[in-house]
Amino acid sequence: MHRQNIIAAGLLAFVAVLIITVGYAKGWGALGVLNVGIARLTGGTQGIVSSDDVLPDSKSPLAPEFAPGTWINSEPLTIKSLRGRVVLLEFWTFGCYNCRNTLPFVKRWHELYGSKGLTIVGVHSPEFDEEKKVESLRREVVSLGIKYPVVTDNDYETWRAYQLEAWPTIFVLDKSGRVRWMHVGEGAYDETEKTIQKLLAEHEEKL
């Protein structure tokens, strides 16, 4: 039995190291790696859509609504009110270095496609207590040059509704409010931009 325990402990340690290595390679962030690891080991949720697959509209779920929060750079928005526009949601937190690495691409998409039918919303789901302070978030939004809408998610209601595991995570919604694309972590910038372009060219589904 003692030998079996040693073997089991060794296997768990190997899995943990593997998850950490893959997580950092994907740009999930420290707590993101922990969240993913727990979900994998306990059979937790994997997100409302598969990562990095562009789904056809017939198989795409409707995006959950935003939970109540404080809005920065915008009046309060809803998924329903954004029908007719392509919507990119980035779940982020200002202390996450992986989120900061993603930010230049998100800002560029706002500049390139904002006037062509794209709305970007940064859903700020904080990692630490300091990041829950609205005044700190406002200061960081200005400092980072973020011009698109940002909404606080201090109680993680929107985070849970989208079944998230790590920062940053990007969703792209079509003009009918359906989730057509998801990516976790850094990278896949070309694929995300191609998805934006594809969905901008699509006609809105009549609902």
C-alpha positions in Angstrom: 0.0 0.0 0.0 2.9 2.3 0.9 4.4 1.8 -2.6 1.0 2.5 -4.2 0.7 5.7 -2.4 4.1 6.8 -3.6 3.2 5.9 -7.2 -0.1 7.8 -6.9 1.7 10.9 -5.4 4.2 10.7 -8.2 1.6 10.6 -10.9 -0.3 13.6 -9.3 2.9 15.6 -9.2 3.6 14.8 -12.8 0.1 15.9 -13.9 0.5 19.1 -11.8 3.8 20.0 -13.4 2.4 19.2 -16.9 -0.6 21.5 -16.3 1.6 24.3 -15.0 4.0 24.0 -17.9 1.2 24.0 -20.5 -0.7 26.8 -18.7 2.2 29.2 -18.7 3.0 28.3 -22.3 -0.6 29.2 -23.2 -0.5 32.5 -21.2 -3.2 31.6 -18.6 -1.6 33.4 -15.7 -0.9 32.0 -12.2 -4.4 31.7 -10.8 -5.6 30.7 -14.2 -3.3 27.8 -14.2 -4.6 26.8 -10.7 -8.2 27.2 -11.8 -7.6 25.0 -14.9 -5.8 22.4 -12.9 -8.5 22.1 -10.4 -11.1 21.8 -13.1 -9.2 19.2 -15.0 -8.6 17.1 -11.9 -12.2 17.3 -10.6 -13.9 17.1 -14.0 -15.0 20.7 -13.9 -16.5 22.8 -16.7 -14.7 23.4 -20.0 -16.5 26.6 -21.1 -19.7 27.2 -23.0 -18.0 26.5 -26.3 -14.9 24.7 -27.4 -11.8 26.9 -27.6 -10.4 27.9 -31.0 -13.3 26.5 -33.1 -15.4 28.8 -35.2 -18.9 27.5 -34.7 -21.7 27.7 -37.2 -24.5 29.8 -36.0 -26.9 26.8 -35.8 -24.7 25.2 -33.2 -23.7 28.4 -31.3 -25.3 29.2 -27.9 -26.7 32.6 -27.1 -24.3 34.6 -25.0 -25.3 35.1 -21.4 -26.2 38.7 -20.3 -23.8 40.9 -18.4 -24.3 40.8 -14.6 -24.8 44.2 -12.9 -21.5 46.1 -12.6 -19.9 49.6 -12.9 -19.4 50.7 -16.5 -16.4 52.7 -17.6 -16.2 54.5 -21.0 -19.8 53.7 -21.7 -23.4 53.8 -20.4 -24.5 50.3 -19.3 -24.8 47.9 -22.2 -26.6 44.6 -22.6 -26.0 41.7 -25.0 -29.5 42.3 -26.3 -28.9 46.0 -27.0 -25.8 45.0 -29.0 -27.7 42.9 -31.5 -26.8 43.9 -35.0 -23.1 44.3 -34.0 -20.3 41.9 -33.7 -19.2 41.8 -30.0 -15.8 40.8 -28.6 -15.7 40.1 -24.9 -12.4 40.0 -23.1 -12.3 38.7 -19.6 -9.3 40.3 -18.0 -7.8 41.8 -14.9 -5.4 44.7 -14.8 -2.8 42.9 -12.7 -2.5 40.0 -15.1 0.6 40.3 -17.3 -0.9 37.9 -19.8 -3.9 40.2 -20.2 -1.5 43.2 -20.7 0.3 41.2 -23.4 -3.1 40.7 -25.2 -4.2 44.3 -24.7 -2.4 45.9 -27.7 -4.2 43.5 -30.1 -7.6 44.2 -28.5 -7.0 48.0 -28.7 -6.0 47.7 -32.3 -9.2 45.8 -33.2 -11.2 48.5 -31.5 -9.5 51.1 -33.6 -9.8 49.1 -36.9 -13.3 47.7 -36.6 -15.1 49.9 -34.1 -16.6 52.0 -36.9 -17.4 48.9 -39.0 -19.7 47.2 -36.6 -17.5 45.8 -33.8 -18.1 46.5 -30.1 -15.4 45.4 -27.6 -16.3 45.0 -23.9 -13.6 44.3 -21.3 -15.2 42.3 -18.5 -13.0 43.0 -15.5 -13.0 39.9 -13.2 -10.4 40.7 -10.6 -7.8 38.3 -9.4 -6.8 40.2 -6.2 -8.6 42.5 -3.7 -6.8 45.6 -5.0 -8.2 45.0 -8.4 -11.8 45.1 -7.0 -11.5 48.8 -6.3 -13.3 50.8 -9.0 -11.0 53.8 -8.5 -8.0 51.6 -9.2 -9.6 50.1 -12.3 -10.5 53.6 -13.6 -6.9 54.7 -13.1 -5.6 51.6 -14.9 -8.0 52.0 -17.8 -6.8 55.6 -18.4 -3.1 54.5 -17.9 -3.4 51.6 -20.3 -5.2 53.8 -23.0 -8.3 51.7 -23.1 -11.1 53.5 -25.0 -13.7 50.7 -25.3 -16.3 49.9 -22.6 -15.2 48.1 -19.5 -17.6 46.6 -16.9 -16.7 45.3 -13.4 -17.4 41.7 -12.5 -16.3 41.8 -8.8 -18.7 39.0 -7.8 -17.7 36.8 -10.8 -21.3 36.4 -11.9 -20.5 37.0 -15.6 -17.4 34.9 -15.3 -19.4 32.0 -14.0 -22.1 32.4 -16.6 -19.5 32.0 -19.3 -17.9 29.0 -17.4 -14.5 30.5 -17.4 -11.2 29.0 -16.0 -8.5 31.5 -16.8 -7.4 35.0 -17.7 -7.5 36.3 -20.4 -10.3 34.7 -22.3 -11.8 36.1 -25.4 -15.3 35.5 -26.9 -16.5 36.7 -30.2 -20.3 37.0 -30.7 -22.1 37.3 -34.0 -24.7 39.9 -34.8 -27.4 37.7 -33.3 -25.7 37.5 -30.0 -24.4 33.9 -30.4 -21.0 32.8 -29.2 -19.0 31.9 -32.3 -15.4 31.9 -31.1 -13.5 31.5 -27.9 -9.8 31.6 -27.0 -8.1 31.1 -23.7 -4.8 32.8 -22.9 -2.5 34.7 -25.2 -2.0 34.1 -28.9 -4.4 33.2 -31.8 -4.5 36.8 -32.7 -4.7 36.2 -36.5 -7.5 33.6 -36.0 -9.4 36.0 -33.8 -9.1 38.9 -36.3 -10.2 36.6 -39.1 -13.2 35.6 -37.1 -14.1 39.3 -36.5 -13.9 39.9 -40.2 -16.0 36.9 -41.1 -18.7 37.8 -38.6 -18.8 41.4 -39.7 -19.5 40.2 -43.2 -22.4 38.0 -42.1 -26.0 39.0 -42.2 -27.8 39.2 -38.9 -30.1 36.3 -38.1 -33.7 37.1 -37.7 -34.7 36.2 -34.1 
